[in-house]
Amino acid sequence: MVEDSIGVRETECVCVSVSVIGGGSCVCVCVLLICVLTQGASTSTTEPFGHRAKRARVSGRSHDLPAALAEQYLQQKLPDEVVLKIFSYLLEQDLCQTACVCKRFSQLANDPILWYTHTHFCDPILKEHKRFSQLANDPILWKRLYMEVFEYTRPMMHPEPGKFYQVSPEEHDHPNPWKDSFQQLYKGAHVKPGFAEHFYSNPGRFKGRENMLYYDTIEDALGGVQESHFDGLIFVHSGIYTDEWIYIESPITMIGAAPGKVSDKVVIENTRDSTFVFMEGSEDAYVGYMTIRFNPDDKSAQHHNAHHCLEITVNCSPNIDHCIIRSTCTVGSAVCVSGQGACPTIKHCNISDCENVGLYITDHAQGIYEDNEISNNALAGIWVKNHGNPIIRRNHIHHGRDVGVFTFDHGMGYFESCNIHRNRIAGFEVKAYANPTVVRCEIHHGQTGGIYVHEKGRGQFIENKIYANNFAGVWITSNSDPTIRGNAIFNGNQGGVYIFGDGRGLIEGNDIHGNALAGIQIRTNSCPIVRHNKIHDGQHGGIYVHEKGQGVIEENEVYSNTLAGVWVTTGSTPVLRRNRIHSGKQVGVYFYDNGHGVLEDNDIYNHMYSGVQIRTGSNPKIRRNKIWGGQNGGILVYNSGLGFIEDNEIFDNAMAGVWIKTDSNPTLRRNKIHDGRDGGICIFNGGRGLLEENDIFRNAQAGVLISTNSHPVLRKNRIFDGFAAGIEITNHATATLEGNQIFNNRFGGLFLASGVNVTMKDNKIMNNQDAIEKAVSRGQCLYKISSYTSYPMHDFYRCHTCNTTDRNAICVNCIKKCHQGHDVEFIRHDRFFCDCGAGTLSNPCTLAGEPTHDTDTLYDSAPPIESNTLQHN
């Protein structure tokens, strides 16, 4: 005999079918059908089909004729609808029998000997039994039987232990997923309150299902399945199950069974104790597709013992799947995983609307938590504490009334691909030696910040997207030392990364952009390492270091920010090394209000203002940088700024390579200042400074211009190949010039305006082109060699006859030629361009060419634009 997959022997098919159908013509049709099927079932397969046919002829024609007619009728005449109607009276075991019998006939009909000798006879038999097999596997029949037993409106597949999932029949790989699921789920007990009495009191109604177990309570089912052959599979049917003591100490499987959305229809709740407690011995237990609630009667009286929806204790690893988990208790978390060896797998669950923590993992517990929805919990969505070390993947943690994830007191964990957003406090908080790893998560739209690491917290935050948070994307404070690597931190309503209060950390390889305040802010003795980041397109500055901030800031690219690329202020001393700081809408690097630190080996270029500004007591060390392309100069030192500016290359700036003004006193050594579109170094308005061993060459204006009460010291500099003067000193400035070499400059070497006194020693002024003196000696207007873009120093005059003003100057040759016989006055020896040659006076110049537009330019070079201290956080 052959055992079917559901468990009934196929030779019982005749009696089962007759007992179920009953009455009228259906009995006759069924008997005929069963006779034919039984004939095939009872024939020995050891004899050739031809021998069986021969014996039938010997037995007499009068006896064989009705059977042959019946067989012919079944094969050719009986419609599918009638056969399906007959099959619809069968239960699942009988239906399986019929399909199996037909399969045997099909195999028999495929015998090669039969095909060789009896092709004309076997072909209709094969076709007919194939038809019966298909009808017995009809999905509509199996769906009806399936829903009677399990209630599911979609097949629940159970391919392996601990794995359940529903499928759409239309999309399933096999033609009859209802039957497939029936076979997978058949050996299970059922909790269906009130049904057990009906089931056991009507054995005829459920003939063929005698081996099924039905219980009224979950507690009874847990006790019963351990003594049965059902392998611990329990179906909990639709209903609300209240205050049952569910302590699981064995690897049982408990799954909700209901139509529609299963987990909404099966509700298990407790009002006095934890709803589910998993204890040692429950490894590999499974609970799925149900709502689990803890709903204490007196929610305010839970002061002494914390209770939970799910409590998972030491040395157990259950699977919790597709459950809705709710707790109204204000003391205990909804899910508590605690103790060494506690290692559950919780997937596709909804842990929401709880009045305490959603998921709490503590005391060395671990586990895998994937694809869960965790929202609107009164405290953190997830707590990890005391060496808890879970793996949390693809969870959706949002709209919490507190923090999204809170790791503290040595909590750890691996968090991957989670979506954490719109929580009232930070999306992710790390505190007190906690050390989580957070990878490829999205942390966004937090009502405060994105990530908050404090009180010696650590952690690795790698390749996350952190954006659109109300405060900083990342906060690091109070001796915390996290690693922030490869993240995109953008579009924050305040800053990108905020490090304060002795914070540390490695900030590496991040893309920080589009934030309302500084991309990175470092303050109050914090000392992070910031490297390989891109900090760009911020609505404020790039990096802001203030209030004694420190840190190593190296190999970053800082560009296209609205304010300064880097700000250093109020006693801060960072080290900025090998950064590319460029294309800013204001200053590149801005030191002010006693900002100090080291700026070395950086590329600083293409800013709308100066590349570097130093002011108000700031004293940085600026060395080995390349500073070029500034629209307002290379370096500006003003308002009592200081600084050591050494070994830099400063070139191709639109205005002076270095500006020193308003009582500033920097030291410049061994710099190369060249190819500027204005002067090399411009010192004015009381500026001082020591300029030593610099090479200043190929600048469009004076190599060094000293003006308006300034008094620098120039030693051992080389000033050469300039397109104007080497050194010009004007407007009551003084200077000390020692050991300088001034050569091959177009206008000349050294020019001193009227009233200027200079201390000079061992200077070499040689081989200059002296274009001014040559033009004067040739009787040319000086405007011929200067136009209105440069200011050659020579004698200049006024013409009272032509009513010139203090803002006009006339060169000596124009006085002699164009204003001959006029009332003229010598003013002084100083820098100017000739207004007569420029064509801005009433009478045309007879020495110059076409008149040009009056620029009304002042005698000194245009002053640089100074950055104002703006409000910042």
GUKE-464024 format. One line per 2 residues: number of its first residue (from 1); for each residue x, y, z of C-alpha. Coordinates in steps of 0.02 Angstrom, whole numbers, plus 50000, padded with zeros to 5 digits. Example, Ala and Ser with C-alpha at 12.3 -4.5 7.8 and 13.67 -1.06 7.14 Angstrom:
BEGIN
1) 50615/49775/50390; 50684/49947/50357
END
This chain:
BEGIN
1) 50000/50000/50000; 50055/50179/49965
3) 50046/50316/50099; 49987/50488/50036
5) 50071/50650/50092; 49923/50695/50203
7) 49922/50522/50279; 49773/50411/50223
9) 49795/50251/50125; 49729/50260/49949
11) 49634/50095/49957; 49512/50178/50076
13) 49451/50290/49934; 49294/50186/49894
15) 49217/50184/50066; 49259/50364/50104
17) 49185/50428/49942; 49023/50329/49961
19) 48999/50386/50139; 49020/50569/50100
21) 48917/50592/49943; 48755/50497/49981
23) 48586/50498/49894; 48508/50503/49720
25) 48592/50499/49554; 48752/50566/49629
27) 48774/50398/49715; 48758/50306/49550
29) 48879/50419/49461; 49001/50413/49605
31) 48991/50223/49616; 49028/50209/49430
33) 49172/50329/49448; 49240/50239/49599
35) 49223/50070/49515; 49332/50123/49372
37) 49458/50203/49488; 49457/50053/49602
39) 49481/49935/49455; 49642/50024/49415
41) 49693/50030/49597; 49664/49844/49629
43) 49748/49776/49472; 49919/49704/49505
45) 50055/49797/49413; 50158/49637/49403
47) 50051/49567/49262; 50055/49633/49085
49) 49906/49736/49038; 49869/49616/48890
51) 49851/49469/49009; 49723/49560/49111
53) 49624/49599/48955; 49629/49416/48901
55) 49559/49355/49067; 49419/49479/49052
57) 49367/49402/48885; 49367/49225/48957
59) 49250/49277/49097; 49108/49306/48971
61) 49044/49447/48863; 48878/49470/48955
63) 48971/49514/49116; 49098/49634/49035
65) 48976/49741/48935; 48905/49855/49076
67) 49079/49890/49142; 49142/49932/48969
69) 48994/50048/48938; 49022/50132/49107
71) 49205/50151/49072; 49167/50225/48902
73) 49042/50345/48981; 49166/50404/49112
75) 49303/50424/48984; 49203/50517/48853
77) 49036/50579/48917; 49042/50632/49101
79) 49067/50823/49103; 49201/50907/49209
81) 49068/51002/49304; 48990/50839/49367
83) 49159/50770/49418; 49201/50932/49510
85) 49032/50926/49596; 49070/50750/49657
87) 49244/50802/49714; 49172/50951/49808
89) 49094/50831/49933; 49264/50759/49976
91) 49374/50818/50118; 49557/50850/50089
93) 49618/50673/50123; 49493/50594/50002
95) 49532/50723/49870; 49716/50681/49887
97) 49671/50495/49868; 49582/50526/49704
99) 49727/50624/49635; 49849/50487/49686
101) 49746/50347/49609; 49737/50439/49444
103) 49923/50466/49449; 49948/50278/49462
105) 49838/50251/49312; 49934/50379/49218
107) 50096/50289/49259; 50018/50123/49209
109) 49953/50194/49047; 50128/50254/49005
111) 50198/50076/49010; 50301/50050/48848
113) 50232/49874/48818; 50055/49938/48823
115) 50098/50076/48703; 50174/49947/48584
117) 50030/49822/48584; 49875/49920/48637
119) 49895/50098/48579; 49714/50106/48522
121) 49654/50054/48694; 49775/50147/48811
123) 49761/50320/48738; 49585/50359/48802
125) 49627/50285/48972; 49781/50397/48988
127) 49685/50552/48940; 49540/50514/49057
129) 49647/50481/49210; 49750/50637/49174
131) 49585/50732/49171; 49534/50660/49341
133) 49703/50704/49414; 49685/50884/49356
135) 49508/50897/49424; 49559/50825/49591
137) 49692/50961/49602; 49572/51101/49560
139) 49626/51259/49658; 49447/51312/49695
141) 49411/51146/49783; 49571/51160/49884
143) 49542/51343/49927; 49371/51299/50004
145) 49444/51158/50107; 49595/51264/50155
147) 49492/51410/50219; 49381/51292/50319
149) 49532/51233/50416; 49652/51381/50421
151) 49545/51535/50381; 49684/51616/50279
153) 49624/51709/50124; 49797/51692/50048
155) 49900/51532/50058; 50023/51531/50204
157) 50181/51444/50146; 50291/51352/50271
159) 50440/51288/50172; 50554/51261/50322
161) 50552/51274/50512; 50532/51452/50574
163) 50483/51521/50404; 50307/51573/50356
165) 50246/51691/50221; 50087/51722/50126
167) 50080/51721/49936; 49960/51781/49803
169) 49893/51626/49714; 49902/51713/49546
171) 50089/51748/49567; 50141/51583/49645
173) 50261/51469/49552; 50151/51314/49571
175) 49974/51293/49501; 49892/51249/49667
177) 49971/51344/49814; 49818/51305/49922
179) 49858/51117/49915; 50044/51150/49937
181) 50011/51253/50093; 49886/51122/50158
183) 50020/50989/50149; 50146/51101/50239
185) 50028/51152/50380; 49924/50994/50403
187) 50009/50929/50559; 49959/51068/50676
189) 49847/51094/50827; 49716/51231/50826
191) 49661/51353/50961; 49484/51399/50914
193) 49374/51439/51064; 49207/51346/51062
195) 49251/51240/50910; 49330/51092/50999
197) 49164/51031/51073; 49079/51042/50903
199) 49223/50953/50819; 49234/50807/50937
201) 49044/50785/50952; 49020/50764/50763
203) 49146/50633/50707; 49049/50594/50548
205) 49049/50773/50491; 49238/50781/50503
207) 49282/50604/50450; 49460/50607/50385
209) 49510/50746/50506; 49507/50638/50662
211) 49692/50668/50693; 49674/50857/50705
213) 49682/50934/50879; 49572/51079/50935
215) 49587/51177/51097; 49493/51319/51178
217) 49644/51406/51257; 49826/51434/51215
219) 49879/51364/51383; 49790/51199/51345
221) 49869/51193/51173; 50044/51221/51243
223) 50017/51075/51361; 49935/50964/51233
225) 50055/50976/51087; 50200/50919/51194
227) 50111/50751/51215; 50055/50734/51032
229) 50135/50698/50863; 50106/50875/50799
231) 50285/50939/50824; 50231/51093/50921
233) 50138/51184/50780; 49992/51284/50850
235) 49869/51388/50751; 49784/51524/50853
237) 49623/51572/50765; 49531/51738/50760
239) 49487/51812/50928; 49550/51904/51082
241) 49640/51795/51210; 49658/51881/51378
243) 49764/51846/51533; 49832/51676/51484
245) 49997/51628/51562; 50106/51598/51412
247) 50276/51540/51470; 50369/51454/51329
249) 50505/51329/51374; 50508/51222/51216
251) 50534/51252/51029; 50349/51268/50989
253) 50280/51360/50837; 50130/51472/50866
255) 50051/51567/50723; 49893/51667/50701
257) 49761/51598/50582; 49630/51718/50517
259) 49562/51793/50357; 49626/51958/50287
261) 49768/52039/50384; 49802/51900/50505
263) 49892/51996/50641; 49744/52115/50664
265) 49621/51972/50694; 49719/51870/50821
267) 49749/51968/50982; 49837/51902/51136
269) 49844/52020/51284; 49882/52020/51468
271) 49831/52143/51601; 49933/52075/51747
273) 50096/51997/51686; 50207/51992/51534
275) 50106/51927/51388; 50239/51808/51320
277) 50389/51748/51421; 50522/51648/51331
279) 50632/51548/51447; 50780/51432/51430
281) 50732/51288/51317; 50633/51395/51196
283) 50772/51411/51069; 50702/51403/50893
285) 50525/51436/50953; 50418/51536/50833
287) 50278/51661/50864; 50203/51752/50717
289) 50056/51840/50636; 49966/51904/50790
291) 49943/52058/50898; 50029/52046/51067
293) 49974/52174/51197; 50015/52214/51376
295) 49874/52323/51441; 49879/52337/51632
297) 49718/52378/51722; 49799/52516/51822
299) 49931/52594/51711; 49996/52708/51848
301) 50022/52568/51974; 50164/52481/51885
303) 50298/52542/52005; 50376/52383/52070
305) 50387/52259/51927; 50410/52300/51745
307) 50307/52192/51629; 50316/52176/51442
309) 50227/52113/51289; 50375/52001/51252
311) 50504/51952/51380; 50652/51853/51313
313) 50771/51789/51444; 50939/51700/51452
315) 50989/51563/51330; 50841/51568/51213
317) 50825/51621/51033; 50644/51625/50976
319) 50583/51694/50810; 50452/51832/50819
321) 50378/51870/50649; 50241/51984/50579
323) 50173/52032/50750; 50093/52193/50810
325) 50163/52235/50981; 50080/52364/51095
327) 50106/52409/51277; 50015/52540/51379
329) 50126/52510/51530; 50228/52664/51580
331) 50362/52561/51670; 50416/52417/51560
333) 50467/52414/51378; 50358/52330/51250
335) 50494/52203/51208; 50631/52161/51333
337) 50779/52053/51282; 50892/52024/51430
339) 51034/51912/51481; 51179/51811/51413
341) 51123/51701/51269; 50961/51794/51238
343) 50966/51801/51050; 50795/51815/50966
345) 50755/51849/50785; 50619/51981/50771
347) 50562/52021/50595; 50421/52116/50510
349) 50345/52170/50675; 50260/52333/50719
351) 50314/52400/50889; 50220/52562/50906
353) 50113/52674/51016; 50192/52608/51176
355) 50201/52711/51336; 50382/52667/51373
357) 50525/52602/51266; 50483/52502/51112
359) 50628/52376/51106; 50749/52357/51252
361) 50907/52250/51235; 51020/52237/51387
363) 51138/52132/51494; 51240/52052/51353
365) 51087/52005/51251; 51103/51998/51063
367) 50981/51951/50924; 50933/51995/50746
369) 50799/52128/50720; 50750/52158/50539
371) 50616/52250/50440; 50518/52310/50592
373) 50411/52465/50609; 50448/52558/50772
375) 50354/52720/50797; 50265/52839/50916
377) 50337/52765/51075; 50342/52874/51231
379) 50528/52843/51261; 50659/52781/51140
381) 50608/52670/50997; 50758/52559/51040
383) 50865/52554/51197; 51030/52459/51198
385) 51119/52451/51365; 51249/52357/51468
387) 51344/52264/51330; 51187/52224/51232
389) 51247/52192/51054; 51104/52166/50930
391) 51104/52166/50740; 50969/52285/50681
393) 50934/52297/50495; 50807/52388/50387
395) 50699/52448/50529; 50587/52600/50511
397) 50604/52702/50671; 50504/52861/50667
399) 50390/52988/50752; 50450/52938/50924
401) 50404/53050/51070; 50585/53039/51128
403) 50745/52983/51042; 50741/52858/50899
405) 50883/52743/50957; 50971/52762/51124
407) 51131/52665/51162; 51210/52695/51332
409) 51306/52615/51477; 51419/52510/51363
411) 51279/52467/51242; 51336/52414/51069
413) 51248/52346/50915; 51259/52344/50726
415) 51128/52454/50642; 51113/52440/50453
417) 50998/52518/50324; 50873/52586/50450
419) 50762/52735/50414; 50760/52845/50570
421) 50662/53005/50559; 50546/53133/50639
423) 50586/53086/50818; 50562/53221/50949
425) 50743/53217/51010; 50893/53149/50915
427) 50873/53012/50788; 51018/52916/50868
429) 51093/52949/51041; 51255/52874/51109
431) 51307/52898/51289; 51418/52832/51427
433) 51543/52719/51337; 51414/52651/51215
435) 51494/52596/51053; 51369/52555/50914
437) 51405/52534/50730; 51281/52623/50616
439) 51296/52587/50430; 51197/52650/50280
441) 51052/52717/50382; 50948/52871/50344
443) 50934/52987/50493; 50830/53137/50450
445) 50696/53265/50498; 50735/53251/50683
447) 50650/53383/50787; 50818/53416/50869
449) 50975/53336/50797; 51019/53185/50694
451) 51155/53096/50796; 51200/53147/50975
453) 51358/53073/51053; 51397/53131/51229
455) 51471/53085/51399; 51613/52979/51330
457) 51508/52897/51197; 51592/52815/51049
459) 51524/52727/50895; 51555/52708/50710
461) 51438/52799/50592; 51477/52744/50415
463) 51396/52786/50248; 51236/52856/50321
465) 51126/52994/50252; 51097/53125/50385
467) 50989/53268/50327; 50852/53395/50361
469) 50869/53390/50551; 50815/53543/50649
471) 50980/53556/50742; 51152/53490/50693
473) 51161/53330/50593; 51292/53261/50714
475) 51328/53323/50892; 51485/53267/50984
477) 51522/53327/51160; 51591/53290/51334
479) 51743/53183/51294; 51654/53077/51165
481) 51757/53001/51025; 51652/52929/50882
483) 51704/52890/50705; 51600/52979/50573
485) 51652/52910/50402; 51583/52916/50228
487) 51417/52998/50273; 51314/53124/50176
489) 51266/53262/50300; 51161/53391/50214
491) 51017/53516/50215; 51014/53534/50403
493) 50918/53679/50478; 51075/53718/50578
495) 51250/53647/50557; 51318/53485/50487
497) 51435/53420/50624; 51444/53511/50792
499) 51587/53464/50911; 51589/53555/51078
501) 51626/53535/51264; 51787/53433/51249
503) 51720/53327/51107; 51837/53227/50998
505) 51805/53106/50856; 51866/53059/50683
507) 51766/53150/50549; 51824/53071/50387
509) 51769/53057/50207; 51599/53138/50229
511) 51502/53243/50105; 51437/53392/50206
513) 51336/53517/50108; 51187/53632/50102
515) 51174/53661/50291; 51105/53823/50361
517) 51253/53850/50479; 51434/53791/50473
519) 51469/53623/50393; 51581/53579/50541
521) 51587/53679/50702; 51721/53649/50835
523) 51718/53742/51001; 51757/53740/51189
525) 51917/53638/51195; 51857/53507/51072
527) 51992/53421/50971; 51930/53310/50829
529) 52021/53243/50677; 51935/53308/50521
531) 52001/53238/50358; 51955/53192/50180
533) 51785/53276/50190; 51696/53380/50060
535) 51617/53532/50143; 51526/53637/50017
537) 51378/53743/49965; 51334/53788/50144
539) 51223/53937/50179; 51352/53989/50311
541) 51536/53948/50327; 51625/53785/50294
543) 51722/53749/50456; 51700/53859/50609
545) 51824/53842/50754; 51794/53953/50905
547) 51801/53969/51095; 51968/53878/51111
549) 51925/53746/50986; 52066/53637/50923
551) 52081/53490/50805; 52177/53425/50656
553) 52091/53474/50495; 52178/53395/50346
555) 52152/53348/50165; 51975/53413/50156
557) 51895/53502/50010; 51802/53657/50067
559) 51716/53754/49930; 51570/53861/49873
561) 51512/53911/50047; 51417/54073/50073
563) 51533/54140/50210; 51713/54096/50250
565) 51779/53926/50203; 51861/53911/50375
567) 51836/54027/50526; 51957/54024/50673
569) 51920/54137/50821; 51918/54166/51011
571) 52074/54077/51066; 52058/53928/50950
573) 52213/53836/50888; 52172/53708/50752
575) 52297/53634/50631; 52238/53649/50451
577) 52346/53546/50335; 52338/53496/50151
579) 52161/53557/50125; 52089/53626/49964
581) 51988/53781/50010; 51917/53864/49858
583) 51777/53951/49765; 51700/54031/49918
585) 51583/54178/49910; 51685/54270/50043
587) 51853/54231/50124; 51948/54068/50113
589) 52018/54059/50291; 51972/54192/50417
591) 52066/54217/50583; 51989/54346/50699
593) 51969/54392/50884; 52126/54300/50941
595) 52107/54154/50824; 52270/54059/50810
597) 52325/53890/50745; 52426/53823/50600
599) 52381/53838/50416; 52504/53737/50313
601) 52518/53652/50144; 52345/53705/50090
603) 52280/53759/49920; 52173/53916/49945
605) 52104/53990/49787; 51966/54077/49690
607) 51875/54167/49831; 51769/54321/49808
609) 51864/54405/49951; 52041/54370/50009
611) 52113/54196/50019; 52163/54224/50203
613) 52114/54362/50325; 52193/54393/50495
615) 52129/54523/50618; 52102/54578/50799
617) 52245/54495/50890; 52246/54334/50789
619) 52418/54257/50771; 52416/54102/50661
621) 52562/54013/50580; 52533/54014/50392
623) 52662/53915/50296; 52689/53821/50134
625) 52518/53863/50065; 52472/53907/49887
627) 52355/54056/49887; 52291/54115/49720
629) 52144/54178/49621; 52071/54288/49759
631) 51961/54427/49693; 52012/54537/49838
633) 52192/54488/49868; 52292/54343/49936
635) 52315/54379/50123; 52238/54526/50217
637) 52305/54567/50391; 52212/54710/50475
639) 52145/54781/50639; 52296/54730/50744
641) 52316/54562/50662; 52478/54465/50681
643) 52537/54300/50609; 52690/54210/50545
645) 52673/54196/50356; 52813/54087/50292
647) 52861/53990/50135; 52696/54021/50047
649) 52666/54045/49862; 52545/54189/49833
651) 52503/54227/49653; 52373/54279/49524
653) 52265/54375/49646; 52157/54517/49580
655) 52224/54639/49710; 52381/54639/49818
657) 52460/54472/49861; 52472/54528/50044
659) 52384/54674/50127; 52444/54740/50297
661) 52345/54882/50375; 52274/54963/50533
663) 52408/54927/50663; 52439/54748/50607
665) 52611/54675/50630; 52638/54507/50544
667) 52801/54421/50498; 52824/54369/50316
669) 52971/54257/50276; 53027/54164/50122
671) 52865/54186/50029; 52851/54195/49840
673) 52728/54332/49794; 52712/54344/49607
675) 52606/54373/49454; 52478/54473/49548
677) 52354/54576/49450; 52389/54719/49571
679) 52535/54745/49690; 52643/54619/49780
681) 52630/54683/49961; 52528/54835/50012
683) 52555/54910/50185; 52452/55060/50239
685) 52348/55143/50377; 52477/55113/50512
687) 52525/54940/50458; 52691/54869/50513
689) 52771/54698/50496; 52935/54612/50462
691) 52961/54563/50280; 53111/54451/50265
693) 53188/54347/50126; 53035/54353/50015
695) 53038/54344/49825; 52917/54473/49754
697) 52909/54472/49565; 52806/54495/49408
699) 52667/54594/49493; 52564/54720/49394
701) 52587/54860/49522; 52724/54902/49647
703) 52816/54755/49721; 52795/54836/49892
705) 52685/54988/49924; 52701/55073/50095
707) 52577/55212/50134; 52486/55316/50268
709) 52590/55312/50426; 52647/55132/50407
711) 52820/55076/50464; 52872/54901/50412
713) 53045/54822/50411; 53105/54747/50247
715) 53259/54636/50254; 53345/54531/50123
717) 53198/54528/50004; 53214/54514/49816
719) 53094/54626/49723; 53111/54607/49537
721) 53032/54595/49364; 52884/54700/49417
723) 52778/54790/49289; 52781/54949/49394
725) 52896/55007/49535; 52999/54897/49650
727) 52959/54989/49813; 52851/55143/49834
729) 52835/55237/49999; 52706/55375/50014
731) 52586/55472/50126; 52701/55501/50275
733) 52747/55319/50293; 52920/55265/50346
735) 53015/55103/50331; 53175/55013/50371
737) 53256/54938/50217; 53405/54823/50245
739) 53494/54709/50126; 53357/54705/49992
741) 53388/54675/49808; 53278/54778/49693
743) 53305/54749/49509; 53230/54741/49335
745) 53068/54831/49380; 52987/54929/49240
747) 52958/55099/49322; 53112/55094/49433
749) 53182/55023/49594; 53138/55133/49743
751) 53019/55282/49745; 52998/55396/49896
753) 52860/55524/49903; 52881/55700/49974
755) 52904/55700/50162; 52952/55517/50176
757) 53102/55469/50284; 53175/55296/50264
759) 53310/55201/50356; 53415/55110/50229
761) 53563/54992/50240; 53651/54877/50118
763) 53514/54877/49987; 53554/54841/49805
765) 53449/54938/49681; 53508/54893/49508
767) 53465/54863/49327; 53289/54931/49336
769) 53208/54987/49174; 53171/55165/49239
771) 53028/55191/49118; 52967/55346/49212
773) 53130/55442/49202; 53151/55392/49021
775) 52975/55455/48978; 53008/55621/49067
777) 53173/55643/48978; 53088/55608/48810
779) 52953/55737/48847; 52812/55606/48851
781) 52656/55618/48954; 52670/55491/49096
783) 52496/55430/49056; 52574/55350/48903
785) 52663/55222/49013; 52537/55205/49153
787) 52361/55230/49081; 52236/55238/49224
789) 52281/55067/49297; 52445/55112/49381
791) 52518/55258/49474; 52696/55307/49429
793) 52782/55414/49561; 52850/55582/49501
795) 52822/55768/49524; 52643/55820/49497
797) 52561/55989/49480; 52398/56083/49480
799) 52339/56210/49351; 52240/56355/49425
801) 52205/56419/49251; 52114/56256/49209
803) 52031/56250/49382; 52097/56077/49424
805) 52055/56008/49597; 52147/55910/49730
807) 52090/55755/49643; 52181/55799/49483
809) 52364/55782/49446; 52467/55843/49295
811) 52636/55772/49250; 52787/55885/49223
813) 52790/55864/49034; 52606/55911/49017
815) 52640/56065/49125; 52779/56115/49007
817) 52683/56078/48848; 52495/56077/48872
819) 52487/56208/49010; 52627/56320/48953
821) 52599/56497/49018; 52462/56443/49139
823) 52457/56478/49324; 52526/56311/49390
825) 52578/56248/49561; 52695/56106/49613
827) 52604/55995/49735; 52722/55853/49783
829) 52822/55705/49725; 52703/55556/49740
831) 52604/55420/49652; 52479/55477/49523
833) 52424/55459/49344; 52412/55613/49234
835) 52234/55679/49216; 52289/55788/49072
837) 52347/55637/48972; 52191/55543/49026
839) 52085/55678/48942; 51984/55720/49097
841) 52026/55906/49097; 51940/56040/48995
843) 52085/56063/48875; 52146/55913/48775
845) 52320/55845/48803; 52437/55878/48658
847) 52557/55739/48714; 52436/55594/48741
849) 52323/55497/48624; 52134/55477/48632
851) 52046/55535/48792; 51990/55402/48915
853) 51854/55390/49045; 51889/55477/49211
855) 51897/55342/49343; 51915/55469/49483
857) 52040/55349/49561; 52121/55389/49727
859) 52307/55399/49743; 52322/55237/49840
861) 52272/55066/49773; 52090/55022/49807
863) 52070/54953/49983; 52020/54770/50008
865) 51849/54714/50065; 51851/54664/50247
867) 51745/54522/50316; 51632/54571/50459
869) 51602/54454/50603; 51430/54382/50573
871) 51311/54305/50695; 51338/54120/50715
873) 51288/53983/50832
END
